[in-house]
Amino acid sequence: MGLVSVLTRWVPRTVLQRGAHVALQGVAWAYAGSRFEDPISGKSYRRMLPYGRVHSRPNALAPHSLSLERHRAVWAYLKARTSFFEADQRLLHLAPEYCFLRKFRNMSNLDYVTGDLNSPWADHHFDCHDIPFSAESFDVVMANHLLEHVDNDRRVMAEFFRVMKPGGWGIFQVPIDYGSEDTMEDRSITDPMERERLYWQQDHVRLYGHRDYPDRLKEAGFDVEVIDMKALLGEAGYERLALHGERWVYVVKKPQ
């Protein structure tokens, strides 16, 4: 098991958030090269760091920005298919990721609001089952790898829908078992190691299936578009960004 896997498995997330970027940026020079590119930082690498607690993925973590496959996929989608970087909009970013924070905060077109239960990176701290903002407050809502942690994901999806303006949109990436159509969850499973075995991480309470994840979003009221990143970027572009298994980006829209 690699060092990154050990740290992410046993060190509390809030501790890692305070110092992991300093440590990784200190060794980033050793990975410099031209094979892979992180579109968020603009840096290129001969290889990236492995990442994953149960299934370690090679070339997953970019050391300068700390981006993973899901972050690079989202960034590439935003660049290719949206006016996110130009249009004036209010963004609610839940469980904000380090790789996006400074970039989004420096964008003059964004009214940028971050929230999390306890992250030191968030401006507001709250339980996303009860988001403390008025209905129809945000043009965009982003929450990646959050829904697999919450007690009631349908209620949280309903909260995302409530605070989003009509015509607004969002991106909610989650871990998905593409070998299974249906989400696996069992409230009686509380042992952390059993959760890790079944759901890929000790603090996950479900593992989504590829069919019913979009269905759950639709039940909340959203229109859902599943973006094929390999088709969008081409084979070479997909490999260049080291997206690996993060082929699909789930984009939701709230009807007008």
C-alpha positions as CSV (number, residue, x, y, z in Angstrom):
1,M,0.0,0.0,0.0
2,G,1.5,3.4,-1.0
3,L,2.1,6.3,1.3
4,V,-0.8,8.4,-0.1
5,S,-3.2,5.4,0.4
6,V,-2.0,5.0,4.0
7,L,-2.4,8.7,4.8
8,T,-5.9,9.0,3.3
9,R,-7.0,5.8,5.0
10,W,-5.9,6.5,8.6
11,V,-5.3,10.3,8.9
12,P,-8.5,12.4,9.5
13,R,-9.6,14.4,6.5
14,T,-9.4,17.7,8.2
15,V,-5.8,17.1,9.2
16,L,-4.9,16.2,5.6
17,Q,-6.6,19.3,4.3
18,R,-4.4,21.5,6.5
19,G,-1.1,20.1,5.3
20,A,-1.2,17.6,2.4
21,H,-0.8,20.3,-0.3
22,V,2.4,21.6,1.2
23,A,4.0,18.1,1.4
24,L,3.0,17.1,-2.1
25,Q,4.0,20.3,-3.7
26,G,7.4,19.8,-2.1
27,V,8.0,16.6,-4.1
28,A,6.2,17.7,-7.3
29,W,9.5,18.4,-9.1
30,A,10.2,14.7,-9.1
31,Y,7.2,14.0,-11.3
32,A,7.8,16.6,-14.0
33,G,7.6,15.4,-17.6
34,S,5.3,15.6,-20.6
35,R,3.2,12.5,-20.7
36,F,0.2,13.7,-18.6
37,E,-1.3,17.2,-18.1
38,D,-3.3,18.7,-15.3
39,P,-5.5,21.3,-17.0
40,I,-6.3,23.0,-13.7
41,S,-2.7,23.9,-12.8
42,G,-1.3,23.7,-16.4
43,K,1.5,21.5,-15.1
44,S,2.6,18.4,-17.0
45,Y,4.1,15.2,-15.6
46,R,5.9,12.0,-16.6
47,R,3.7,10.3,-14.1
48,M,1.3,11.2,-11.3
49,L,0.9,9.8,-7.8
50,P,-1.2,6.7,-7.1
51,Y,-4.4,7.2,-5.1
52,G,-7.1,5.0,-3.7
53,R,-7.8,3.2,-0.4
54,V,-9.1,-0.1,-1.6
55,H,-8.2,0.0,-5.3
56,S,-5.0,2.1,-5.8
57,R,-5.2,3.9,-9.1
58,P,-1.9,4.7,-10.9
59,N,-1.4,8.3,-12.2
60,A,-4.4,9.6,-10.3
61,L,-3.2,12.5,-8.1
62,A,-1.5,15.6,-9.6
63,P,0.9,16.9,-6.9
64,H,0.7,20.6,-7.6
65,S,-3.0,21.1,-7.5
66,L,-4.0,17.8,-5.7
67,S,-6.5,17.2,-8.5
68,L,-7.8,13.7,-9.1
69,E,-9.4,12.2,-12.2
70,R,-12.9,13.6,-11.2
71,H,-11.5,17.1,-10.8
72,R,-9.7,17.1,-14.2
73,A,-12.8,15.7,-15.9
74,V,-15.1,18.4,-14.3
75,W,-12.6,21.1,-15.3
76,A,-12.4,19.9,-18.9
77,Y,-16.2,19.7,-19.2
78,L,-16.6,23.2,-17.8
79,K,-14.0,24.5,-20.3
80,A,-15.4,22.7,-23.3
81,R,-19.2,22.9,-22.8
82,T,-20.1,25.8,-20.5
83,S,-19.8,29.5,-20.0
84,F,-18.7,28.9,-16.4
85,F,-15.5,31.0,-16.8
86,E,-17.2,34.0,-18.3
87,A,-20.9,34.3,-17.2
88,D,-21.8,36.1,-14.0
89,Q,-23.2,33.5,-11.6
90,R,-23.5,32.6,-8.0
91,L,-21.9,29.3,-7.1
92,L,-22.5,27.1,-4.1
93,H,-19.5,24.7,-3.8
94,L,-20.1,22.0,-1.1
95,A,-17.2,19.9,0.2
96,P,-14.8,22.3,-1.7
97,E,-11.7,20.8,-3.1
98,Y,-8.3,22.3,-2.8
99,C,-7.6,22.2,-6.5
100,F,-10.6,24.4,-7.3
101,L,-10.6,26.8,-4.3
102,R,-8.1,29.5,-5.4
103,K,-9.1,29.2,-9.0
104,F,-12.8,29.8,-8.3
105,R,-12.1,32.5,-5.7
106,N,-10.0,34.5,-8.2
107,M,-12.8,34.4,-10.9
108,S,-14.4,37.9,-11.0
109,N,-17.5,36.5,-12.6
110,L,-18.3,34.3,-9.6
111,D,-20.1,35.0,-6.4
112,Y,-18.4,32.1,-4.7
113,V,-19.9,30.5,-1.6
114,T,-18.3,27.4,0.0
115,G,-19.9,25.0,2.6
116,D,-19.0,21.9,4.5
117,L,-19.8,20.2,7.8
118,N,-16.2,20.7,9.2
119,S,-13.7,21.4,6.4
120,P,-11.2,24.2,7.2
121,W,-11.4,25.3,3.6
122,A,-15.2,26.1,3.8
123,D,-16.6,29.6,4.5
124,H,-19.8,28.2,6.0
125,H,-20.2,25.1,8.2
126,F,-23.5,23.2,8.1
127,D,-25.2,19.9,7.6
128,C,-26.2,19.6,3.9
129,H,-29.4,17.8,4.8
130,D,-30.5,21.4,5.8
131,I,-28.7,23.9,3.7
132,P,-29.0,27.4,5.4
133,F,-29.7,29.4,2.3
134,S,-33.0,30.5,0.7
135,A,-34.7,28.7,-2.1
136,E,-33.5,29.6,-5.6
137,S,-30.3,31.3,-4.3
138,F,-27.7,29.8,-6.7
139,D,-27.1,29.6,-10.4
140,V,-24.7,26.7,-10.0
141,V,-24.3,24.0,-7.3
142,M,-21.3,21.7,-7.2
143,A,-20.8,18.8,-4.8
144,N,-18.4,16.1,-5.8
145,H,-18.0,12.9,-3.8
146,L,-20.3,14.1,-1.1
147,L,-23.5,12.1,-1.6
148,E,-21.9,8.7,-0.7
149,H,-21.2,10.1,2.8
150,V,-24.6,11.4,3.8
151,D,-27.3,9.6,5.8
152,N,-30.1,10.5,3.4
153,D,-28.9,11.2,-0.1
154,R,-32.4,11.8,-1.4
155,R,-33.0,14.6,1.1
156,V,-29.7,16.2,0.2
157,M,-30.5,16.0,-3.5
158,A,-33.8,17.7,-2.7
159,E,-31.9,20.5,-0.9
160,F,-29.6,20.9,-3.9
161,F,-32.8,21.3,-6.0
162,R,-34.4,23.7,-3.6
163,V,-31.5,26.2,-3.4
164,M,-30.8,26.1,-7.2
165,K,-32.5,28.7,-9.4
166,P,-34.8,27.6,-12.1
167,G,-32.7,27.1,-15.2
168,G,-29.6,26.6,-12.9
169,W,-27.3,23.6,-13.2
170,G,-24.9,21.5,-11.1
171,I,-22.4,18.7,-11.1
172,F,-22.5,16.0,-8.5
173,Q,-19.8,13.3,-9.1
174,V,-19.9,10.2,-6.9
175,P,-18.1,6.9,-6.8
176,I,-19.9,4.5,-9.1
177,D,-19.6,0.7,-9.6
178,Y,-20.0,0.4,-13.3
179,G,-20.3,-3.3,-12.9
180,S,-23.6,-2.8,-11.0
181,E,-26.8,-1.2,-12.2
182,D,-28.2,-0.5,-8.7
183,T,-26.9,1.3,-5.7
184,M,-25.7,-0.9,-2.8
185,E,-26.5,0.4,0.7
186,D,-27.5,-1.2,4.0
187,R,-28.0,0.9,7.1
188,S,-27.2,-2.1,9.3
189,I,-23.6,-2.1,8.1
190,T,-21.7,0.1,10.6
191,D,-18.3,-1.6,10.8
192,P,-15.8,0.7,9.1
193,M,-13.8,-2.2,7.5
194,E,-16.9,-3.8,6.1
195,R,-18.0,-0.4,4.7
196,E,-14.5,-0.1,3.1
197,R,-14.8,-3.6,1.6
198,L,-18.3,-2.9,0.2
199,Y,-18.3,0.8,-0.5
200,W,-14.6,1.4,-1.1
201,Q,-14.1,3.7,1.9
202,Q,-14.7,3.5,5.7
203,D,-16.8,6.6,5.8
204,H,-19.0,5.7,2.8
205,V,-22.5,4.5,3.5
206,R,-23.4,3.5,-0.1
207,L,-21.9,2.7,-3.5
208,Y,-23.9,3.9,-6.4
209,G,-24.9,1.9,-9.4
210,H,-24.6,3.2,-13.0
211,R,-28.3,3.0,-13.7
212,D,-30.0,4.2,-10.6
213,Y,-27.7,7.1,-9.8
214,P,-29.1,9.2,-12.6
215,D,-32.6,8.0,-11.7
216,R,-32.2,9.3,-8.1
217,L,-31.2,12.7,-9.5
218,K,-34.3,12.7,-11.7
219,E,-36.5,11.8,-8.8
220,A,-35.3,15.0,-7.1
221,G,-36.6,17.0,-10.0
222,F,-33.5,17.4,-12.1
223,D,-33.0,16.9,-15.8
224,V,-29.8,14.8,-16.1
225,E,-27.2,14.7,-18.9
226,V,-24.4,12.1,-18.7
227,I,-21.4,13.4,-20.5
228,D,-19.0,10.9,-22.1
229,M,-15.6,12.6,-21.6
230,K,-13.8,10.2,-23.9
231,A,-16.1,11.2,-26.7
232,L,-15.8,14.9,-25.8
233,L,-12.0,14.9,-25.6
234,G,-11.0,12.1,-27.9
235,E,-8.9,9.1,-26.9
236,A,-5.7,11.1,-26.9
237,G,-7.1,14.0,-24.8
238,Y,-8.7,11.6,-22.4
239,E,-5.4,9.8,-21.8
240,R,-3.5,13.1,-21.7
241,L,-5.5,14.3,-18.7
242,A,-5.2,10.8,-17.0
243,L,-8.9,10.5,-16.5
244,H,-8.8,6.7,-16.4
245,G,-12.2,5.5,-15.1
246,E,-13.7,8.9,-14.7
247,R,-15.3,8.7,-18.1
248,W,-18.7,10.2,-17.2
249,V,-19.6,13.6,-15.8
250,Y,-23.2,13.9,-14.4
251,V,-24.7,17.3,-15.2
252,V,-28.0,18.3,-13.7
253,K,-30.3,21.1,-14.7
254,K,-33.3,22.5,-12.8
255,P,-36.2,23.1,-15.2
256,Q,-37.3,26.6,-15.8
